[in-house]
Amino acid sequence: MLKLVAVAGLANVQSLVPSKLPTHCFAVIRSFFVCNTGQDSSLTRKKLSYMTMKEDICGSSDLIYSPLVNLRDLGGLPVAGGRVRSGLLLRSDDVSVTTGDQAAQLVAEGLTTILDLRSQEETRRSGRGPLGRLPVTYHHLPLMPNLSSPDHQTENFRDRTAEGIGRWYVRLLESRAETIVKGLDIIADTRGTVIFHCAGGKDRTGVFAACILTVLGADALTVVTDYARTQESLGALTARLGPLMQSPIGGILARSTGASGGDTATAAVPVRAIMSAAPDNMLNMLSELERRYGGIVPFLKSEGLSDDTIIRLNDRLVRLG
């Protein structure tokens, strides 16, 4: 059972949290209190004692397993000299909480390797899920530190404009360039299908997808268009937060964001703002990287990406013509 304790200004709301709330919602609750009160993290920490979970929250009995809603094959996208081969490169939302049937189907269709871009905190909560029991190679390549730390939330989620999200993506890429290069090396050396994912399959997954597509020679329009396709899945992704917004805690979130009373539709607006896959988010990232470094590829090469890896990626993933 999760405990959410307010030590000043808010009552103990433990009784308001549904016992079967999906675990990914807990970080959202925490991030809303940090990001939407209009106060810096030090003051917010004085007002809130952030959520703690008992060890048993990490057990599979507390997780809700459901089919992936933001899964897609990058095959067919235009790159230099041809198109990405189908069936080799998948991007997705969190595969650790997919169903056993879908996990088995993915492996039957050729999945051999998972690149998990989530933080260590996230992987502790849900583990590897049904795919952890199947013959799939797993690589943990976190593109963020502690996702729900107050400092992280304040720095990265306060500015939810397209410019702010683009700058966050740049910071993410700059701070985790070595990890991204490692992921590209793994893909170049892997046989079979690779799937890379984070939680929603938008931000960290979107940055990683932008990197590999650009390394393969995709232009900015292709990268931005692929990123924006997640917008089509936002309804399904947001629906996973439904238990949160249908509970009394939704009213508290609404008040913390300036929304009125228990209007759950209004309370959900910050969720949509954070989760938006507007094309300008990615376009701003690409433009800023072009201004600072001459683009993604020059930056990654300065961080260890080799010409040999680029050649091997193209040989493996690109269908010429």
C-alpha positions as YAML, in Angstrom:
chain: A
units: angstrom
residues:
- id: 1
  name: MET
  ca: [0.00, 0.00, 0.00]
- id: 2
  name: LEU
  ca: [1.33, 3.40, -0.97]
- id: 3
  name: LYS
  ca: [1.54, 6.18, 1.57]
- id: 4
  name: LEU
  ca: [1.34, 9.84, 0.52]
- id: 5
  name: VAL
  ca: [1.93, 12.03, 3.54]
- id: 6
  name: ALA
  ca: [1.68, 15.79, 3.64]
- id: 7
  name: VAL
  ca: [3.45, 17.26, 6.64]
- id: 8
  name: ALA
  ca: [2.36, 20.89, 6.21]
- id: 9
  name: GLY
  ca: [-0.60, 22.40, 4.45]
- id: 10
  name: LEU
  ca: [-2.06, 19.08, 3.25]
- id: 11
  name: ALA
  ca: [-3.79, 16.35, 5.19]
- id: 12
  name: ASN
  ca: [-2.73, 12.74, 5.24]
- id: 13
  name: VAL
  ca: [-4.24, 11.38, 2.04]
- id: 14
  name: GLN
  ca: [-3.24, 7.74, 2.40]
- id: 15
  name: SER
  ca: [-6.89, 6.72, 2.45]
- id: 16
  name: LEU
  ca: [-7.49, 8.46, -0.88]
- id: 17
  name: VAL
  ca: [-4.99, 6.45, -2.89]
- id: 18
  name: PRO
  ca: [-6.52, 3.41, -4.61]
- id: 19
  name: SER
  ca: [-4.75, 0.22, -3.57]
- id: 20
  name: LYS
  ca: [-4.55, -0.96, -7.19]
- id: 21
  name: LEU
  ca: [-3.42, 2.31, -8.74]
- id: 22
  name: PRO
  ca: [-0.88, 1.50, -11.52]
- id: 23
  name: THR
  ca: [2.61, 2.06, -10.19]
- id: 24
  name: HIS
  ca: [3.58, 4.51, -12.93]
- id: 25
  name: CYS
  ca: [0.88, 6.85, -11.60]
- id: 26
  name: PHE
  ca: [2.73, 7.28, -8.31]
- id: 27
  name: ALA
  ca: [5.56, 9.21, -9.93]
- id: 28
  name: VAL
  ca: [3.00, 11.35, -11.75]
- id: 29
  name: ILE
  ca: [1.34, 12.29, -8.45]
- id: 30
  name: ARG
  ca: [4.69, 13.24, -7.02]
- id: 31
  name: SER
  ca: [5.77, 15.20, -10.07]
- id: 32
  name: PHE
  ca: [2.51, 17.20, -10.09]
- id: 33
  name: PHE
  ca: [3.04, 18.38, -6.54]
- id: 34
  name: VAL
  ca: [6.58, 19.44, -7.41]
- id: 35
  name: CYS
  ca: [5.93, 20.94, -10.83]
- id: 36
  name: ASN
  ca: [2.60, 22.64, -10.44]
- id: 37
  name: THR
  ca: [2.61, 24.37, -7.08]
- id: 38
  name: GLY
  ca: [4.66, 27.24, -8.48]
- id: 39
  name: GLN
  ca: [7.27, 26.80, -5.74]
- id: 40
  name: ASP
  ca: [10.85, 25.71, -5.96]
- id: 41
  name: SER
  ca: [11.86, 22.24, -4.84]
- id: 42
  name: SER
  ca: [13.32, 23.32, -1.50]
- id: 43
  name: LEU
  ca: [10.09, 24.96, -0.40]
- id: 44
  name: THR
  ca: [8.04, 22.11, -1.79]
- id: 45
  name: ARG
  ca: [10.07, 19.63, 0.22]
- id: 46
  name: LYS
  ca: [9.14, 21.60, 3.34]
- id: 47
  name: LYS
  ca: [5.49, 21.15, 2.47]
- id: 48
  name: LEU
  ca: [5.51, 17.54, 1.42]
- id: 49
  name: SER
  ca: [7.09, 14.34, 2.54]
- id: 50
  name: TYR
  ca: [7.19, 12.54, -0.76]
- id: 51
  name: MET
  ca: [5.60, 9.21, -1.42]
- id: 52
  name: THR
  ca: [7.18, 6.09, -0.06]
- id: 53
  name: MET
  ca: [6.35, 2.58, -1.04]
- id: 54
  name: LYS
  ca: [6.56, -0.59, 0.94]
- id: 55
  name: GLU
  ca: [8.75, -3.22, -0.62]
- id: 56
  name: ASP
  ca: [5.77, -5.32, -1.63]
- id: 57
  name: ILE
  ca: [4.62, -2.65, -4.11]
- id: 58
  name: CYS
  ca: [7.33, -3.95, -6.44]
- id: 59
  name: GLY
  ca: [5.81, -7.41, -6.56]
- id: 60
  name: SER
  ca: [4.01, -8.53, -9.69]
- id: 61
  name: SER
  ca: [0.75, -8.87, -7.74]
- id: 62
  name: ASP
  ca: [0.60, -5.07, -7.45]
- id: 63
  name: LEU
  ca: [1.14, -4.39, -11.15]
- id: 64
  name: ILE
  ca: [-1.50, -4.04, -13.82]
- id: 65
  name: TYR
  ca: [-0.46, -5.76, -17.05]
- id: 66
  name: SER
  ca: [-1.92, -4.55, -20.33]
- id: 67
  name: PRO
  ca: [-1.05, -4.58, -24.04]
- id: 68
  name: LEU
  ca: [1.34, -1.97, -25.35]
- id: 69
  name: VAL
  ca: [-0.37, 1.10, -26.78]
- id: 70
  name: ASN
  ca: [2.58, 3.00, -28.27]
- id: 71
  name: LEU
  ca: [4.41, 0.19, -30.05]
- id: 72
  name: ARG
  ca: [5.59, 0.69, -33.62]
- id: 73
  name: ASP
  ca: [8.10, -0.57, -36.13]
- id: 74
  name: LEU
  ca: [10.51, 1.99, -37.54]
- id: 75
  name: GLY
  ca: [10.67, -0.12, -40.67]
- id: 76
  name: GLY
  ca: [9.83, 1.71, -43.87]
- id: 77
  name: LEU
  ca: [11.01, 5.13, -42.74]
- id: 78
  name: PRO
  ca: [13.16, 6.87, -45.39]
- id: 79
  name: VAL
  ca: [16.87, 7.20, -44.63]
- id: 80
  name: ALA
  ca: [19.98, 7.88, -46.71]
- id: 81
  name: GLY
  ca: [20.07, 5.47, -49.64]
- id: 82
  name: GLY
  ca: [16.88, 3.59, -48.84]
- id: 83
  name: ARG
  ca: [14.52, 2.75, -45.98]
- id: 84
  name: VAL
  ca: [14.75, 1.15, -42.55]
- id: 85
  name: ARG
  ca: [14.25, -2.61, -42.79]
- id: 86
  name: SER
  ca: [10.97, -3.80, -41.32]
- id: 87
  name: GLY
  ca: [10.88, -6.05, -38.28]
- id: 88
  name: LEU
  ca: [14.27, -5.12, -36.84]
- id: 89
  name: LEU
  ca: [13.77, -1.92, -34.86]
- id: 90
  name: LEU
  ca: [10.79, -1.33, -32.58]
- id: 91
  name: ARG
  ca: [10.03, 1.55, -30.22]
- id: 92
  name: SER
  ca: [7.47, 1.26, -27.46]
- id: 93
  name: ASP
  ca: [5.97, 2.25, -24.18]
- id: 94
  name: ASP
  ca: [6.84, 0.17, -21.10]
- id: 95
  name: VAL
  ca: [7.25, -3.48, -22.09]
- id: 96
  name: SER
  ca: [7.74, -4.56, -18.48]
- id: 97
  name: VAL
  ca: [3.99, -4.37, -17.89]
- id: 98
  name: THR
  ca: [2.82, -5.91, -21.14]
- id: 99
  name: THR
  ca: [0.79, -9.09, -21.04]
- id: 100
  name: GLY
  ca: [2.28, -12.56, -21.15]
- id: 101
  name: ASP
  ca: [0.52, -13.23, -24.44]
- id: 102
  name: GLN
  ca: [1.94, -10.15, -26.11]
- id: 103
  name: ALA
  ca: [5.41, -10.87, -24.73]
- id: 104
  name: ALA
  ca: [5.29, -14.36, -26.20]
- id: 105
  name: GLN
  ca: [4.06, -12.97, -29.52]
- id: 106
  name: LEU
  ca: [6.92, -10.46, -29.70]
- id: 107
  name: VAL
  ca: [9.48, -13.22, -29.15]
- id: 108
  name: ALA
  ca: [7.78, -15.49, -31.68]
- id: 109
  name: GLU
  ca: [8.01, -12.67, -34.23]
- id: 110
  name: GLY
  ca: [11.76, -12.30, -33.73]
- id: 111
  name: LEU
  ca: [12.40, -10.17, -30.65]
- id: 112
  name: THR
  ca: [15.86, -10.93, -29.27]
- id: 113
  name: THR
  ca: [16.96, -7.78, -27.45]
- id: 114
  name: ILE
  ca: [15.46, -5.15, -25.14]
- id: 115
  name: LEU
  ca: [16.99, -1.73, -24.50]
- id: 116
  name: ASP
  ca: [15.33, -0.40, -21.35]
- id: 117
  name: LEU
  ca: [15.77, 3.38, -21.15]
- id: 118
  name: ARG
  ca: [13.97, 3.79, -17.82]
- id: 119
  name: SER
  ca: [15.59, 4.92, -14.60]
- id: 120
  name: GLN
  ca: [16.77, 2.49, -11.96]
- id: 121
  name: GLU
  ca: [13.88, 3.64, -9.79]
- id: 122
  name: GLU
  ca: [11.38, 2.61, -12.45]
- id: 123
  name: THR
  ca: [12.96, -0.77, -13.09]
- id: 124
  name: ARG
  ca: [12.90, -1.55, -9.37]
- id: 125
  name: ARG
  ca: [9.15, -0.99, -9.33]
- id: 126
  name: SER
  ca: [8.15, -3.21, -12.20]
- id: 127
  name: GLY
  ca: [11.19, -5.33, -12.97]
- id: 128
  name: ARG
  ca: [11.27, -6.92, -16.43]
- id: 129
  name: GLY
  ca: [7.79, -8.39, -16.43]
- id: 130
  name: PRO
  ca: [6.75, -11.35, -18.60]
- id: 131
  name: LEU
  ca: [9.61, -10.79, -21.04]
- id: 132
  name: GLY
  ca: [12.04, -11.48, -18.20]
- id: 133
  name: ARG
  ca: [10.97, -15.11, -18.31]
- id: 134
  name: LEU
  ca: [11.59, -15.46, -22.05]
- id: 135
  name: PRO
  ca: [14.85, -15.94, -24.02]
- id: 136
  name: VAL
  ca: [15.51, -12.24, -24.65]
- id: 137
  name: THR
  ca: [18.73, -10.33, -23.98]
- id: 138
  name: TYR
  ca: [18.16, -7.36, -21.70]
- id: 139
  name: HIS
  ca: [20.21, -4.15, -21.49]
- id: 140
  name: HIS
  ca: [19.45, -1.45, -18.94]
- id: 141
  name: LEU
  ca: [20.47, 1.91, -20.44]
- id: 142
  name: PRO
  ca: [18.91, 4.58, -18.20]
- id: 143
  name: LEU
  ca: [18.54, 7.96, -19.87]
- id: 144
  name: MET
  ca: [17.51, 9.62, -16.62]
- id: 145
  name: PRO
  ca: [18.61, 9.43, -13.01]
- id: 146
  name: ASN
  ca: [15.94, 9.21, -10.30]
- id: 147
  name: LEU
  ca: [12.82, 10.13, -12.29]
- id: 148
  name: SER
  ca: [10.74, 11.35, -9.38]
- id: 149
  name: SER
  ca: [13.37, 13.30, -7.46]
- id: 150
  name: PRO
  ca: [12.21, 16.84, -6.67]
- id: 151
  name: ASP
  ca: [15.27, 18.38, -8.32]
- id: 152
  name: HIS
  ca: [14.70, 16.42, -11.52]
- id: 153
  name: GLN
  ca: [11.02, 17.34, -11.65]
- id: 154
  name: THR
  ca: [11.65, 21.02, -11.02]
- id: 155
  name: GLU
  ca: [14.42, 21.30, -13.61]
- id: 156
  name: ASN
  ca: [12.84, 19.32, -16.41]
- id: 157
  name: PHE
  ca: [9.06, 19.52, -16.12]
- id: 158
  name: ARG
  ca: [8.29, 23.06, -14.96]
- id: 159
  name: ASP
  ca: [8.53, 24.53, -18.48]
- id: 160
  name: ARG
  ca: [6.07, 22.49, -20.54]
- id: 161
  name: THR
  ca: [6.27, 24.68, -23.64]
- id: 162
  name: ALA
  ca: [7.65, 23.19, -26.85]
- id: 163
  name: GLU
  ca: [10.81, 25.23, -26.31]
- id: 164
  name: GLY
  ca: [11.17, 23.97, -22.77]
- id: 165
  name: ILE
  ca: [10.63, 20.35, -23.75]
- id: 166
  name: GLY
  ca: [13.13, 20.72, -26.60]
- id: 167
  name: ARG
  ca: [15.74, 22.09, -24.18]
- id: 168
  name: TRP
  ca: [15.05, 19.22, -21.81]
- id: 169
  name: TYR
  ca: [15.66, 16.74, -24.63]
- id: 170
  name: VAL
  ca: [18.97, 18.45, -25.38]
- id: 171
  name: ARG
  ca: [20.02, 18.20, -21.73]
- id: 172
  name: LEU
  ca: [19.00, 14.55, -21.69]
- id: 173
  name: LEU
  ca: [21.08, 13.83, -24.79]
- id: 174
  name: GLU
  ca: [24.08, 15.76, -23.51]
- id: 175
  name: SER
  ca: [24.01, 14.08, -20.10]
- id: 176
  name: ARG
  ca: [23.49, 10.54, -21.44]
- id: 177
  name: ALA
  ca: [25.43, 10.62, -24.71]
- id: 178
  name: GLU
  ca: [27.72, 7.78, -23.65]
- id: 179
  name: THR
  ca: [24.71, 5.61, -22.83]
- id: 180
  name: ILE
  ca: [23.09, 6.37, -26.18]
- id: 181
  name: VAL
  ca: [26.30, 5.50, -28.02]
- id: 182
  name: LYS
  ca: [26.41, 2.22, -26.11]
- id: 183
  name: GLY
  ca: [22.85, 1.50, -27.21]
- id: 184
  name: LEU
  ca: [23.74, 2.15, -30.84]
- id: 185
  name: ASP
  ca: [26.72, -0.20, -30.54]
- id: 186
  name: ILE
  ca: [24.44, -2.92, -29.12]
- id: 187
  name: ILE
  ca: [21.97, -2.55, -31.99]
- id: 188
  name: ALA
  ca: [24.77, -2.73, -34.53]
- id: 189
  name: ASP
  ca: [25.95, -6.05, -33.05]
- id: 190
  name: THR
  ca: [22.51, -7.62, -32.48]
- id: 191
  name: ARG
  ca: [20.81, -10.23, -34.59]
- id: 192
  name: GLY
  ca: [17.04, -10.26, -34.66]
- id: 193
  name: THR
  ca: [14.61, -7.60, -33.50]
- id: 194
  name: VAL
  ca: [15.52, -4.90, -31.00]
- id: 195
  name: ILE
  ca: [12.92, -3.02, -28.99]
- id: 196
  name: PHE
  ca: [13.81, 0.14, -27.09]
- id: 197
  name: HIS
  ca: [11.42, 1.70, -24.62]
- id: 198
  name: CYS
  ca: [10.90, 3.93, -21.63]
- id: 199
  name: ALA
  ca: [7.60, 4.40, -19.77]
- id: 200
  name: GLY
  ca: [5.33, 6.16, -22.25]
- id: 201
  name: GLY
  ca: [7.52, 5.68, -25.29]
- id: 202
  name: LYS
  ca: [7.65, 9.42, -26.02]
- id: 203
  name: ASP
  ca: [10.48, 11.39, -24.42]
- id: 204
  name: ARG
  ca: [13.46, 9.14, -23.77]
- id: 205
  name: THR
  ca: [12.35, 6.76, -26.49]
- id: 206
  name: GLY
  ca: [11.80, 9.71, -28.82]
- id: 207
  name: VAL
  ca: [15.29, 11.06, -28.21]
- id: 208
  name: PHE
  ca: [16.86, 7.64, -28.79]
- id: 209
  name: ALA
  ca: [14.78, 7.16, -31.96]
- id: 210
  name: ALA
  ca: [15.91, 10.56, -33.21]
- id: 211
  name: CYS
  ca: [19.52, 9.53, -32.66]
- id: 212
  name: ILE
  ca: [19.40, 6.23, -34.49]
- id: 213
  name: LEU
  ca: [17.29, 7.57, -37.34]
- id: 214
  name: THR
  ca: [19.65, 10.50, -37.82]
- id: 215
  name: VAL
  ca: [22.68, 8.21, -37.74]
- id: 216
  name: LEU
  ca: [21.01, 6.18, -40.51]
- id: 217
  name: GLY
  ca: [20.61, 9.35, -42.55]
- id: 218
  name: ALA
  ca: [17.00, 10.31, -41.90]
- id: 219
  name: ASP
  ca: [16.19, 13.97, -42.38]
- id: 220
  name: ALA
  ca: [14.59, 16.23, -39.77]
- id: 221
  name: LEU
  ca: [11.12, 15.84, -41.27]
- id: 222
  name: THR
  ca: [11.27, 12.05, -40.89]
- id: 223
  name: VAL
  ca: [12.49, 12.29, -37.30]
- id: 224
  name: VAL
  ca: [9.86, 14.84, -36.32]
- id: 225
  name: THR
  ca: [7.06, 12.95, -38.07]
- id: 226
  name: ASP
  ca: [7.96, 9.71, -36.30]
- id: 227
  name: TYR
  ca: [8.09, 11.49, -32.93]
- id: 228
  name: ALA
  ca: [4.70, 13.12, -33.50]
- id: 229
  name: ARG
  ca: [3.05, 9.78, -34.24]
- id: 230
  name: THR
  ca: [2.92, 9.22, -30.50]
- id: 231
  name: GLN
  ca: [0.24, 11.91, -30.42]
- id: 232
  name: GLU
  ca: [-2.09, 9.30, -31.92]
- id: 233
  name: SER
  ca: [-1.54, 7.11, -28.85]
- id: 234
  name: LEU
  ca: [-1.92, 9.77, -26.18]
- id: 235
  name: GLY
  ca: [-5.53, 8.92, -25.54]
- id: 236
  name: ALA
  ca: [-4.64, 5.33, -24.77]
- id: 237
  name: LEU
  ca: [-1.61, 6.37, -22.73]
- id: 238
  name: THR
  ca: [-3.62, 8.90, -20.74]
- id: 239
  name: ALA
  ca: [-6.30, 6.28, -20.14]
- id: 240
  name: ARG
  ca: [-3.74, 4.36, -18.11]
- id: 241
  name: LEU
  ca: [-3.87, 7.28, -15.67]
- id: 242
  name: GLY
  ca: [-7.66, 7.01, -15.46]
- id: 243
  name: PRO
  ca: [-7.75, 5.48, -11.95]
- id: 244
  name: LEU
  ca: [-5.78, 8.47, -10.70]
- id: 245
  name: MET
  ca: [-8.16, 11.04, -12.13]
- id: 246
  name: GLN
  ca: [-11.27, 9.12, -11.08]
- id: 247
  name: SER
  ca: [-10.14, 9.04, -7.44]
- id: 248
  name: PRO
  ca: [-10.46, 11.81, -4.82]
- id: 249
  name: ILE
  ca: [-6.76, 12.49, -5.30]
- id: 250
  name: GLY
  ca: [-7.71, 13.98, -8.69]
- id: 251
  name: GLY
  ca: [-9.37, 16.85, -6.90]
- id: 252
  name: ILE
  ca: [-6.22, 17.51, -4.87]
- id: 253
  name: LEU
  ca: [-4.17, 17.51, -8.06]
- id: 254
  name: ALA
  ca: [-6.64, 19.92, -9.62]
- id: 255
  name: ARG
  ca: [-6.25, 22.35, -6.72]
- id: 256
  name: SER
  ca: [-2.46, 22.06, -6.84]
- id: 257
  name: THR
  ca: [-2.50, 23.02, -10.52]
- id: 258
  name: GLY
  ca: [-4.99, 25.84, -10.17]
- id: 259
  name: ALA
  ca: [-7.88, 23.83, -11.60]
- id: 260
  name: SER
  ca: [-11.27, 24.13, -9.98]
- id: 261
  name: GLY
  ca: [-12.61, 21.71, -7.38]
- id: 262
  name: GLY
  ca: [-12.88, 18.11, -8.49]
- id: 263
  name: ASP
  ca: [-13.16, 18.79, -12.21]
- id: 264
  name: THR
  ca: [-11.29, 15.72, -13.42]
- id: 265
  name: ALA
  ca: [-11.23, 16.91, -17.03]
- id: 266
  name: THR
  ca: [-9.48, 20.09, -15.94]
- id: 267
  name: ALA
  ca: [-7.21, 18.18, -13.57]
- id: 268
  name: ALA
  ca: [-6.06, 16.03, -16.47]
- id: 269
  name: VAL
  ca: [-4.80, 19.04, -18.45]
- id: 270
  name: PRO
  ca: [-1.29, 18.95, -16.88]
- id: 271
  name: VAL
  ca: [-1.04, 15.28, -17.83]
- id: 272
  name: ARG
  ca: [-1.73, 16.13, -21.46]
- id: 273
  name: ALA
  ca: [0.71, 19.04, -21.31]
- id: 274
  name: ILE
  ca: [3.53, 16.87, -20.01]
- id: 275
  name: MET
  ca: [2.71, 14.07, -22.42]
- id: 276
  name: SER
  ca: [2.23, 16.15, -25.57]
- id: 277
  name: ALA
  ca: [4.06, 14.86, -28.63]
- id: 278
  name: ALA
  ca: [3.80, 18.10, -30.55]
- id: 279
  name: PRO
  ca: [6.19, 18.20, -33.54]
- id: 280
  name: ASP
  ca: [7.74, 21.43, -32.25]
- id: 281
  name: ASN
  ca: [9.09, 19.58, -29.19]
- id: 282
  name: MET
  ca: [11.42, 17.50, -31.36]
- id: 283
  name: LEU
  ca: [12.02, 20.25, -33.91]
- id: 284
  name: ASN
  ca: [13.31, 22.51, -31.13]
- id: 285
  name: MET
  ca: [15.69, 19.78, -29.95]
- id: 286
  name: LEU
  ca: [17.06, 19.24, -33.46]
- id: 287
  name: SER
  ca: [17.45, 22.96, -34.06]
- id: 288
  name: GLU
  ca: [19.31, 23.51, -30.80]
- id: 289
  name: LEU
  ca: [21.65, 20.56, -31.43]
- id: 290
  name: GLU
  ca: [22.33, 21.91, -34.91]
- id: 291
  name: ARG
  ca: [23.18, 25.29, -33.45]
- id: 292
  name: ARG
  ca: [25.45, 23.93, -30.72]
- id: 293
  name: TYR
  ca: [27.16, 20.99, -32.41]
- id: 294
  name: GLY
  ca: [26.25, 20.92, -36.07]
- id: 295
  name: GLY
  ca: [23.65, 18.20, -35.48]
- id: 296
  name: ILE
  ca: [23.13, 14.89, -33.69]
- id: 297
  name: VAL
  ca: [25.75, 12.89, -35.58]
- id: 298
  name: PRO
  ca: [28.69, 15.29, -34.99]
- id: 299
  name: PHE
  ca: [27.74, 15.46, -31.32]
- id: 300
  name: LEU
  ca: [27.53, 11.69, -30.89]
- id: 301
  name: LYS
  ca: [30.81, 11.22, -32.76]
- id: 302
  name: SER
  ca: [32.43, 13.63, -30.33]
- id: 303
  name: GLU
  ca: [31.09, 11.41, -27.54]
- id: 304
  name: GLY
  ca: [32.47, 8.14, -28.91]
- id: 305
  name: LEU
  ca: [30.25, 7.04, -31.80]
- id: 306
  name: SER
  ca: [32.59, 5.45, -34.34]
- id: 307
  name: ASP
  ca: [32.42, 5.39, -38.12]
- id: 308
  name: ASP
  ca: [32.55, 1.59, -37.88]
- id: 309
  name: THR
  ca: [29.39, 1.53, -35.78]
- id: 310
  name: ILE
  ca: [27.63, 3.81, -38.26]
- id: 311
  name: ILE
  ca: [28.60, 1.50, -41.13]
- id: 312
  name: ARG
  ca: [27.43, -1.61, -39.24]
- id: 313
  name: LEU
  ca: [24.13, 0.04, -38.34]
- id: 314
  name: ASN
  ca: [23.50, 0.92, -41.96]
- id: 315
  name: ASP
  ca: [24.46, -2.52, -43.18]
- id: 316
  name: ARG
  ca: [22.11, -4.18, -40.71]
- id: 317
  name: LEU
  ca: [19.15, -1.82, -40.71]
- id: 318
  name: VAL
  ca: [18.93, -0.13, -44.12]
- id: 319
  name: ARG
  ca: [17.28, -1.66, -47.18]
- id: 320
  name: LEU
  ca: [18.85, 0.06, -50.17]
- id: 321
  name: GLY
  ca: [16.88, 1.48, -53.05]
...
